[in-house]
Amino acid sequence: MFGRRRKKNEEVETAASDDFETEEESAEESTEATAEDTDAEEPKERVKLPPAPRPDGPWDIDEVKDASTGRVNLGGIYVPGVEGMELRVEVAGDSIVAATVVLQDSAIQLQAFAAPKREGIWDEVREEIAAGITQQGGVIDETEGSLGWELRAQVPVQLPDGTGGVQVVRFVGVDGKRWFLRGVISGQGAVRPETGTLLEQIFRDTVVVRGDAPMAPRDPIVLQLPDDAQMVPDGVQQETVEEGSRFAGGIDKLQRGPEITEVR
């Protein structure tokens, strides 16, 4: 911006005052221009970060000496065994894609997915889960817990008697070596997170077997039953996991999956 030209016969005081006003006007216009430029900027894309270090787990199969020690071998993951637990598996079509550890009045569902080699997906997955639950009328709170960033959700569900209710769950996740492990904590471990310490330790001590076969990012890592496992169907039909709810873990279905009784 240019200041107005002063006449030669103007007094010095007037000239000084004019200069001061001109500088203020210039500063105001500069601020307005900066604000307009800021408003015009397009939102920046999310920066995809590499998987964070996992000093406390979950573990990759290459990071442990003997994954089978103290764990149940489900092929794609090794699940830690603890005294009195029930181990349930979730079926999608003909494939087993998730395992749920039940301990008294709490549970954690474990599911592993393929992921890119050089970038994690948990940030994006949290956004997807939160958006899906919000669309259902649920409530989401994103907070940092002992396992890192997690979602605490109140999800509207249909109860077995046909009435509506709310299920409280916690979504936790960790990015690993070309894999991503997601956990869904329910029951008292979600309602009162301070009581979920053992479930969190199970999540940390889980071992993931990604394998070397080509897999598209976000594809579930298929599980298998142990050779000596005994299935207890409990009269439940197999269910197909919908594409849109893949990371949500089917929490809108209060159904019990086939069980493997595992007492340690």
C-alpha positions in Angstrom: 0.0 0.0 0.0 1.1 3.5 -0.7 0.7 6.5 1.7 -0.8 9.7 0.5 1.7 12.3 -0.7 2.1 15.3 1.6 2.1 18.9 0.4 5.3 20.8 0.9 3.7 23.4 3.2 2.3 20.9 5.6 3.7 21.0 9.2 5.9 18.4 10.6 3.4 17.4 13.3 0.7 16.8 10.7 3.0 14.8 8.6 4.0 12.6 11.5 0.4 12.0 12.4 -0.4 11.1 8.8 2.5 8.6 8.8 1.2 7.0 12.0 -2.3 6.6 10.6 -1.0 5.2 7.3 1.0 2.5 9.2 -2.1 1.5 11.2 -4.2 1.2 8.1 -1.4 -0.8 6.4 -1.2 -3.1 9.3 -5.0 -3.6 9.3 -5.1 -4.4 5.6 -2.2 -6.7 5.9 -4.0 -8.6 8.7 -7.1 -8.9 6.7 -5.2 -10.1 3.7 -3.4 -12.7 5.9 -6.8 -13.9 7.3 -8.2 -14.2 3.8 -5.2 -16.2 2.6 -5.6 -18.5 5.6 -9.3 -19.0 4.9 -8.5 -19.8 1.3 -6.1 -22.5 2.2 -7.3 -26.0 1.6 -7.3 -28.4 4.7 -4.1 -30.3 4.8 -4.2 -34.1 4.4 -3.6 -36.3 7.4 0.1 -37.2 7.7 0.5 -41.0 7.7 3.0 -41.9 10.3 5.1 -45.1 10.5 4.1 -47.7 13.1 5.2 -46.6 16.6 7.7 -48.7 18.6 6.0 -51.5 20.7 8.3 -52.0 23.7 5.5 -53.7 25.6 3.8 -55.5 22.8 1.7 -56.7 21.0 4.4 -58.7 19.4 5.3 -59.9 15.9 6.1 -63.6 15.5 9.7 -62.7 14.8 10.0 -60.8 18.1 9.4 -63.7 20.5 11.4 -66.9 21.1 8.5 -69.3 21.5 5.0 -67.9 20.8 3.3 -71.1 21.9 4.5 -70.8 25.5 1.5 -69.7 27.6 -0.6 -68.9 24.5 -3.3 -70.6 22.3 -2.2 -71.0 18.7 -4.9 -69.7 16.4 -2.7 -69.5 13.3 -2.9 -65.7 12.6 -2.5 -64.8 16.3 -1.3 -66.4 19.5 -3.7 -65.6 22.3 -2.4 -65.5 25.9 -4.1 -68.0 28.2 -5.1 -67.0 31.7 -6.9 -69.0 34.4 -10.7 -69.3 34.0 -11.0 -67.7 30.6 -13.3 -68.7 27.8 -12.1 -68.3 24.2 -14.7 -67.6 21.6 -14.1 -67.3 17.8 -16.0 -65.1 15.4 -16.8 -66.5 11.9 -17.2 -64.6 8.7 -18.5 -67.0 6.0 -16.2 -70.0 6.1 -13.3 -68.1 7.8 -12.5 -67.4 11.4 -11.5 -63.7 11.7 -11.6 -62.8 15.3 -11.1 -64.3 18.8 -12.8 -63.1 22.0 -11.3 -63.8 25.5 -14.0 -63.7 28.2 -13.0 -63.2 31.8 -15.9 -63.2 34.3 -17.9 -60.0 33.5 -15.5 -58.6 30.9 -14.2 -59.5 27.4 -11.8 -58.4 24.7 -12.2 -59.3 21.1 -9.0 -59.5 19.1 -8.7 -59.2 15.4 -5.6 -58.7 13.2 -5.4 -57.0 9.8 -2.8 -56.6 7.1 -1.3 -53.2 6.9 1.1 -51.2 4.8 4.8 -51.7 5.5 5.8 -48.1 6.2 2.7 -46.5 7.7 0.2 -47.2 10.4 -3.6 -47.2 10.0 -4.9 -46.8 13.5 -5.4 -43.1 13.2 -7.6 -43.6 10.1 -9.4 -46.6 11.6 -10.3 -44.6 14.7 -11.9 -42.0 12.5 -13.9 -44.6 10.6 -15.1 -46.3 13.7 -16.1 -43.0 15.3 -18.0 -41.9 12.2 -19.9 -45.1 11.9 -20.9 -45.1 15.6 -21.9 -41.5 15.5 -24.1 -42.1 12.4 -25.9 -44.8 14.5 -26.6 -42.3 17.2 -23.8 -43.3 19.5 -21.5 -41.3 21.6 -17.7 -41.3 21.1 -14.9 -40.1 23.4 -11.3 -40.3 22.1 -8.8 -40.5 24.9 -5.2 -41.6 25.6 -5.1 -44.7 27.8 -2.5 -47.2 28.8 -2.5 -48.7 25.3 -2.2 -45.4 23.6 -5.1 -43.6 21.8 -8.4 -45.4 22.1 -12.1 -44.8 21.6 -14.6 -45.1 24.4 -18.1 -45.5 22.9 -21.7 -45.7 23.9 -23.3 -47.7 21.1 -27.1 -48.1 20.6 -27.9 -51.8 20.2 -30.9 -54.1 20.0 -31.1 -56.3 23.1 -32.2 -60.0 22.8 -35.7 -59.1 23.9 -36.1 -56.7 21.0 -35.8 -53.5 23.1 -33.2 -50.8 22.5 -30.2 -50.4 24.8 -26.7 -49.0 25.0 -23.5 -51.0 25.0 -20.3 -49.4 26.4 -17.2 -50.5 24.6 -13.5 -49.5 24.3 -11.7 -49.7 21.0 -7.9 -50.1 21.3 -5.4 -50.6 18.5 -1.7 -50.9 17.7 0.2 -50.8 14.4 2.8 -53.5 13.9 5.1 -54.9 11.2 2.8 -54.9 8.2 -0.1 -55.7 10.5 -2.6 -53.9 12.7 -4.1 -55.4 15.9 -7.5 -54.1 17.1 -9.1 -54.9 20.4 -12.7 -54.3 21.5 -13.2 -54.4 25.3 -16.7 -54.8 26.6 -18.4 -55.5 29.9 -17.0 -54.1 33.2 -13.6 -53.6 31.5 -15.2 -50.9 29.4 -17.7 -49.5 31.9 -14.9 -49.2 34.5 -11.6 -49.0 32.5 -9.6 -49.3 35.7 -10.8 -52.9 36.1 -9.6 -53.9 32.6 -5.9 -54.3 33.5 -5.8 -58.0 32.8 -7.6 -57.6 29.4 -5.1 -54.9 28.5 -2.2 -57.3 29.4 -3.8 -60.0 27.2 -3.8 -57.5 24.3 -0.2 -56.6 24.9 1.0 -60.2 25.1 -0.8 -61.3 21.9 1.5 -62.4 19.0 0.5 -61.7 15.4 1.5 -63.9 12.5 1.2 -61.8 9.3 2.9 -64.3 7.0 4.7 -63.6 3.8 1.8 -64.0 1.4 0.6 -60.9 -0.5 -2.4 -59.3 1.3 -4.2 -56.1 0.6 -4.0 -53.5 3.4 -6.9 -53.9 5.8 -7.7 -57.5 4.9 -8.3 -59.6 8.0 -5.7 -62.1 8.9 -7.5 -65.4 8.9 -7.4 -67.6 12.0 -7.7 -71.3 12.6 -8.6 -73.6 15.4 -6.0 -75.5 17.4 -5.8 -79.2 16.4 -7.1 -80.3 19.8 -9.8 -77.7 20.2 -13.4 -78.7 20.9 -16.1 -76.4 19.5 -19.1 -75.6 21.6 -21.5 -73.9 19.2 -24.1 -72.9 21.9 -26.8 -72.8 19.2 -25.5 -69.8 17.4 -25.6 -69.4 13.6 -22.5 -68.2 11.8 -22.6 -64.6 10.8 -21.0 -62.6 8.0 -19.0 -59.5 8.9 -20.2 -56.6 6.9 -17.6 -54.6 5.0 -18.6 -51.3 6.6 -18.3 -52.7 10.2 -15.1 -54.6 9.7 -13.2 -52.6 12.3 -16.2 -52.1 14.6 -16.1 -55.8 15.5 -19.9 -56.4 15.0 -20.7 -54.7 18.3 -24.2 -54.0 17.0 -24.9 -57.7 17.3 -25.2 -59.0 20.8 -24.6 -62.6 19.7 -22.4 -65.2 21.2 -19.8 -66.9 19.0 -18.8 -70.5 19.0 -16.6 -71.2 22.0 -13.3 -73.0 22.8 -13.1 -73.8 26.5 -9.6 -73.0 27.6 -8.8 -73.1 31.3 -5.3 -72.3 32.4 
